[in-house]
Amino acid sequence: MESFDVGLLSLGAMVILVYAGLWVPFALMLCSYVGVWIIKGSPVLAGKLLALAASETISSYFFGVVPLFVLMGYVVSVTGMGRDAFDVANHLFRKLRGGLGVGTVGANAIFAAITGISIASAAVFTRIAVPEMVRHGYTKQFSVGVVAGSSVLGMLIPPSLLLILYGLLTEQSVGDLFIAGIIPGILLAMIFGGGVLLMARFFPRFVGENITPPDDIDPLTARELMVKGVPIVALIALVLGGIYGGLFTPIEAGAVGCLGAIVIGLARRQLSARDFWQVLTDTGLVTASICFLIIAAQMYSRMLALSGLPAGFGDYVATAEIGYWGIILAYVALVIAMGTILDSSSIMLILVPLMLPVVSGMDVNLIWFGVVTVIAVEIGLLTPPFGISVFVIKSALNDDSITLGDIFRGAAPFALMMVFVLALVLAFPFLVTALL
């Protein structure tokens, strides 16, 4: 059997195993090991090659950024900064009809600029925003939809865990990827906010026909605004300002951000020893999961390289007559389709190593390609049947009357808005590269 055929069969086997319910890292590792075994003819050599791939991956200096930003996100979550962000954003947009929905979007954008984890945003604002919106007359379906939709901002607005993962996979500058995500992230947040206002105006039955009038919502006092807003602004300025100002690398920024979040939590007396132990435990679990995924993906990439499948696929695409845009659009469609069954990290770990040789040969800007990939992947967080953000929201709710179907329907307009933003980024690459 030719090496190319082995790579093709292993790819098909991996897809079958994933659909059958096997955890993605196990499917990747198993197919990688068997594939290298068949190509090299030695199970011992296959084990050594994959062990080397694992060792090189986990010992990478750049991998240190993952646990640091995960830790910072969890510290921010338990210290009440999520509620503070919601209160500040709600204060800013309180005079608009649908302003509480816009405030939820704004709070998610602020929270994203601190944590970079969509799941954390979904969990935090399900507990904070949904009860408040329902109390002020918004429908339950729209309330959970706003939280689900705007939670994806955590993976686009820097610092973003997915952009970090893409940088590790493609050996691109994480700092450049963060800068590239600024304009698309702000654009998406603005379109979400505008969409909420339009829905409140033209689709009142969907949003809520008895929304509390803006004049009946009490504003924050100047002192409350300072107490709630200053720590958030300070932490964002510390992390992003340090990166963009050249004071420290993204990895160092993660460490400084963790320290800053801990100091703020202790100063506000909102970070107990018990909370901190839980934060460390959750960080360890998430980091271990991501680490396992990355190791499996590197094994998978090594097997693909040995089989010659990426090179062969690249030659096929180069000689096909679908053209540049045909390739890009087919890739985007595949990413969105895979989002219906897989989580974000798994999609990137499976597809990016396969497509990287192809787009590199086409002289595609890999920073732009990374942002396109992240937006397409994030659409999958809102699409059934998987939609991991939707499941996180359901698990965080204390209301059994809200079904998964309600959350998916509520999030559908935001998924369409994301498709629109993706189209803009594809048509106008300068939206990504303007600040580089």
Long-range contacts (C-beta under 8 A, 24 or more apart in sequence): 1-38, 3-39, 3-306, 3-307, 3-308, 4-307, 4-308, 4-309, 4-312, 6-35, 6-38, 6-39, 6-307, 7-35, 7-303, 7-304, 7-306, 7-307, 7-308, 7-309, 7-312, 8-307, 8-309, 9-35, 10-34, 10-35, 10-303, 10-307, 11-304, 11-309, 11-354, 14-300, 14-350, 18-341, 18-342, 18-346, 19-341, 24-293, 24-296, 24-342, 24-343, 24-346, 24-349, 24-350, 25-292, 25-293, 25-295, 25-296, 26-296, 28-296, 28-297, 28-299, 28-300, 28-349, 28-350, 29-295, 29-296, 29-299, 29-300, 31-300, 31-303, 32-296, 32-299, 32-300, 32-302, 32-303, 33-299, 35-303, 35-306, 35-307, 36-302, 36-303, 36-306, 39-303, 39-306, 39-307, 40-306, 49-302, 50-299, 50-302, 53-295, 53-298, 53-299, 53-301, 53-302, 54-295, 54-298, 54-299, 56-298, 57-294, 57-295, 57-298, 58-291, 58-294, 58-295, 60-168, 61-251, 62-167, 62-168, 62-174, 62-251, 63-168, 63-291, 63-294, 64-251, 64-254, 65-164, 65-174, 65-250, 65-251, 65-254, 66-161, 66-164, 66-165, 66-287, 66-290, 66-291, 67-283, 67-287, 68-251, 68-254, 68-255, 68-257, 68-258, 69-115, 69-116, 69-117, 69-159, 69-161, 69-164, 69-254, 69-257, 70-117, 70-161, 70-283, 70-286, 70-287, 70-290, 71-254, 71-258, 71-279, 71-280, 71-283, 72-114, 72-115, 72-239, 72-254, 72-257, 72-258, 72-261, 73-114, 73-115, 73-116, 73-117, 73-120, 74-120, 74-279, 74-282, 74-283, 75-258, 75-261, 75-262, 75-265, 75-271, 75-276, 75-279, 76-111, 76-114, 76-115, 76-235, 76-261, 77-115, 77-120, 77-123, 77-124, 78-265, 78-270, 78-271, 78-275, 78-278, 78-279, 79-261, 79-264, 79-265, 79-268, 79-270, 79-271, 80-268, 80-270, 81-111, 81-114, 81-231, 81-232, 81-235, 81-261, 81-264, 82-107, 82-111, 82-121, 82-124, 82-125, 82-128, 83-128, 84-228, 84-229, 84-231, 84-232, 85-110, 85-111, 85-232, 86-125, 86-128, 86-129, 86-132, 87-220, 87-224, 87-228, 88-220, 88-225, 88-228, 88-229, 88-232, 90-132, 90-217, 91-219, 91-220, 91-225, 93-193, 94-214, 94-217, 94-219, 95-214, 96-197, 96-214, 97-197, 97-200, 97-201, 97-211, 97-214, 98-196, 98-197, 98-199, 98-200, 98-201, 98-207, 98-211, 99-214, 99-217, 100-129, 100-132, 100-133, 100-136, 100-138, 100-211, 100-212, 100-217, 101-133, 101-138, 101-142, 101-146, 101-196, 101-200, 101-207, 102-193, 102-196, 102-197, 104-129, 104-133, 104-146, 104-147, 104-150, 105-146, 105-149, 105-150, 105-153, 105-189, 105-192, 105-193, 105-196, 106-189, 106-193, 108-147, 108-150, 108-151, 108-153, 108-154, 108-189, 109-150, 109-153, 109-157, 109-185, 109-186, 109-189, 110-232, 110-236, 111-154, 112-153, 112-154, 112-155, 112-156, 112-157, 112-160, 112-185, 113-157, 113-158, 113-159, 113-236, 113-240, 114-232, 114-235, 114-236, 114-239, 114-257, 114-261, 115-154, 115-159, 116-154, 116-155, 116-157, 116-158, 116-159, 116-160, 116-161, 116-163, 116-164, 117-154, 117-155, 117-161, 118-151, 118-152, 118-153, 118-154, 118-155, 118-344, 118-378, 118-381, 118-389, 119-151, 119-154, 119-388, 119-389, 119-392, 120-154, 121-150, 121-151, 121-153, 121-154, 122-147, 122-148, 122-151, 122-389, 122-392, 122-393, 122-396, 123-392, 123-393, 123-396, 125-150, 125-151, 126-392, 126-393, 126-396, 126-397, 127-396, 130-397, 130-399, 136-211, 136-212, 136-217, 137-208, 137-209, 137-210, 137-211, 137-212, 138-207, 138-208, 138-211, 139-206, 139-207, 139-208, 140-399, 140-401, 140-402, 140-406, 141-206, 141-402, 141-406, 141-407, 141-409, 141-410, 142-199, 142-206, 142-207, 142-208, 142-410, 143-410, 144-393, 144-397, 144-402, 144-406, 144-407, 144-410, 144-411, 145-407, 145-409, 145-410, 145-411, 145-412, 145-413, 145-414, 146-196, 146-410, 146-414, 147-393, 148-382, 148-387, 148-389, 148-390, 148-393, 148-407, 148-410, 148-411, 148-414, 149-192, 149-382, 149-410, 149-411, 149-413, 149-414, 149-415, 149-417, 149-418, 150-189, 150-192, 150-414, 151-381, 151-389, 151-393, 152-378, 152-381, 152-382, 152-389, 152-414, 152-418, 153-185, 153-188, 153-189, 153-192, 155-344, 155-374, 155-377, 155-378, 155-381, 156-181, 156-184, 156-185, 156-188, 156-371, 156-374, 156-375, 156-378, 157-181, 157-182, 157-185, 157-186, 157-189, 158-182, 158-185, 158-240, 158-243, 159-239, 159-240, 159-243, 159-250, 159-253, 159-254, 159-257, 160-374, 161-290, 162-344, 162-345, 162-348, 162-374, 162-377, 162-378, 163-370, 163-371, 163-374, 164-250, 165-290, 165-294, 165-345, 165-348, 165-349, 166-348, 166-352, 166-370, 166-373, 166-374, 167-370, 168-294, 169-297, 169-348, 169-349, 169-352, 169-353, 169-356, 170-352, 170-356, 170-366, 170-370, 172-366, 172-367, 172-370, 173-367, 174-250, 175-243, 175-244, 175-249, 175-250, 176-367, 176-436, 177-367, 177-370, 177-371, 178-240, 178-243, 178-244, 178-250, 179-244, 179-435, 179-436, 180-367, 180-368, 180-370, 180-371, 180-432, 180-433, 180-435, 180-436, 181-371, 181-374, 181-432, 182-435, 183-431, 183-432, 183-434, 183-435, 184-371, 184-375, 184-421, 184-425, 184-431, 184-432, 187-421, 187-424, 187-431, 188-375, 188-417, 188-418, 188-421, 191-417, 191-420, 191-421, 192-414, 192-417, 195-413, 195-414, 195-417, 199-413, 231-264, 231-268, 234-260, 234-264, 235-260, 235-261, 235-264, 290-345, 293-345, 293-346, 293-349, 294-349, 296-349, 297-349, 297-350, 297-353, 300-349, 300-350, 300-353, 301-353, 304-353, 304-354, 309-354, 310-353, 310-354, 310-356, 310-357, 310-358, 311-357, 313-354, 313-357, 313-358, 314-357, 314-358, 314-361, 317-358, 318-361, 318-362, 324-362, 327-358, 327-359, 327-362, 328-364, 328-372, 328-426, 329-426, 331-355, 332-372, 332-376, 332-422, 332-426, 335-373, 335-376, 335-377, 335-380, 336-376, 336-379, 336-380, 336-383, 338-380, 339-376, 339-377, 339-379, 339-380, 339-381, 339-383, 339-386, 340-380, 340-383, 340-384, 340-385, 340-386, 340-387, 341-385, 341-386, 342-380, 342-386, 343-386, 343-388, 344-377, 344-378, 344-380, 344-381, 344-388, 347-377, 347-380, 348-373, 348-377, 365-429, 365-432, 365-433, 367-432, 367-433, 367-436, 368-425, 368-429, 368-432, 368-433, 371-425, 371-432, 372-422, 372-425, 372-426, 372-432, 375-418, 375-421, 375-422, 375-425, 376-422, 378-418, 379-415, 379-418, 379-419, 379-422, 382-408, 382-411, 382-412, 382-414, 382-415, 382-418, 383-408, 383-415, 384-408, 387-411
